[in-house]
Amino acid sequence: MDPGMFEDVANQLKNNPELARTLVEEQKKMEAQMQLKTIVNKLSMECWDKCVDKVGTSLGRQETCLTHCAERYLETDQFIRQRMTNSKK
């Protein structure tokens, strides 16, 4: 990329604070989506490994295990995020 392009973008952002705010908001949304994808992938792998020993025609008790595992994982993640947020204040 041409270094002059960065200067042009920087000038546009300086001259248009609303555009800068919009870009920051979009960046935050993208980061939140990436965090959610990471959580879902990790949750899927860990709970699947913990709860499913073999795949059959139905999950049966394994479905209950998967549900409880997912709930505990999400509750723990939320608890940790709240603690981290409170410790930064």
Backbone torsions as a table, in degrees:
resi	resn	phi	psi	omega
1	MET	NA	145.9	179.6
2	ASP	-73.2	126.5	179.2
3	PRO	-57.0	-29.0	178.2
4	GLY	-64.1	-28.9	178.3
5	MET	-64.4	-38.6	178.9
6	PHE	-63.3	-40.3	178.1
7	GLU	-64.1	-41.1	178.3
8	ASP	-61.9	-44.7	179.7
9	VAL	-64.4	-43.8	179.3
10	ALA	-60.3	-42.2	178.6
11	ASN	-64.9	-40.7	178.9
12	GLN	-63.2	-40.0	179.3
13	LEU	-68.4	-36.5	177.6
14	LYS	-65.2	-38.4	-177.1
15	ASN	-82.4	-12.5	-177.8
16	ASN	-135.5	83.4	-177.7
17	PRO	-62.1	-28.7	178.2
18	GLU	-65.5	-40.0	176.5
19	LEU	-63.8	-41.7	178.7
20	ALA	-62.1	-44.1	178.3
21	ARG	-62.0	-42.6	179.4
22	THR	-62.2	-42.4	178.9
23	LEU	-64.5	-40.4	178.1
24	VAL	-64.1	-43.2	178.8
25	GLU	-62.3	-43.0	178.9
26	GLU	-64.7	-38.4	177.6
27	GLN	-63.1	-42.3	178.7
28	LYS	-63.8	-40.2	177.7
29	LYS	-62.7	-43.7	179.5
30	MET	-63.1	-41.1	178.3
31	GLU	-64.1	-41.0	178.7
32	ALA	-64.2	-40.4	178.1
33	GLN	-64.2	-40.3	178.5
34	MET	-65.7	-40.7	177.8
35	GLN	-62.9	-42.1	179.4
36	LEU	-63.1	-44.0	178.4
37	LYS	-61.4	-41.2	179.2
38	THR	-63.2	-44.7	179.6
39	ILE	-62.6	-46.5	-178.9
40	VAL	-62.4	-43.6	179.6
41	ASN	-63.6	-45.8	-179.7
42	LYS	-65.0	-44.4	179.0
43	LEU	-58.9	-46.3	-179.4
44	SER	-60.5	-47.1	-178.4
45	MET	-65.6	-49.5	-175.4
46	GLU	-66.7	-46.1	-179.2
47	CYS	-68.9	-37.0	178.1
48	TRP	-63.0	-47.1	-180.0
49	ASP	-62.7	-36.1	-178.0
50	LYS	-75.0	-39.1	-167.5
51	CYS	-102.6	-27.2	-172.4
52	VAL	-108.3	112.3	178.9
53	ASP	-94.7	-29.5	174.6
54	LYS	-152.0	152.0	-179.0
55	VAL	-99.4	126.0	178.2
56	GLY	-124.4	-151.0	-179.1
57	THR	-80.1	-20.4	175.8
58	SER	-148.9	164.9	-178.6
59	LEU	-88.2	-30.7	178.9
60	GLY	56.1	-125.3	-179.4
61	ARG	-62.3	-27.4	-179.8
62	GLN	-61.8	-32.6	178.5
63	GLU	-64.0	-41.4	176.8
64	THR	-62.0	-44.1	178.5
65	CYS	-60.2	-44.8	179.7
66	LEU	-61.3	-42.2	179.8
67	THR	-62.5	-48.9	-179.7
68	HIS	-64.4	-40.5	178.9
69	CYS	-60.7	-46.7	-179.8
70	ALA	-63.1	-43.0	179.7
71	GLU	-61.8	-46.5	179.5
72	ARG	-63.1	-41.7	-178.8
73	TYR	-62.0	-46.5	-178.4
74	LEU	-67.9	-39.4	177.0
75	GLU	-62.6	-42.3	179.6
76	THR	-65.5	-43.4	178.7
77	ASP	-60.3	-44.4	179.4
78	GLN	-64.1	-42.2	178.9
79	PHE	-59.6	-46.8	-179.3
80	ILE	-63.8	-43.1	179.5
81	ARG	-63.0	-40.2	178.3
82	GLN	-64.3	-43.1	178.6
83	ARG	-62.0	-42.4	179.8
84	MET	-64.4	-40.7	179.6
85	THR	-65.4	-44.1	-179.3
86	ASN	-67.4	-32.8	-178.9
87	SER	-74.0	-20.3	179.2
88	LYS	-80.7	-17.3	-176.5
89	LYS	-80.2	NA	NA
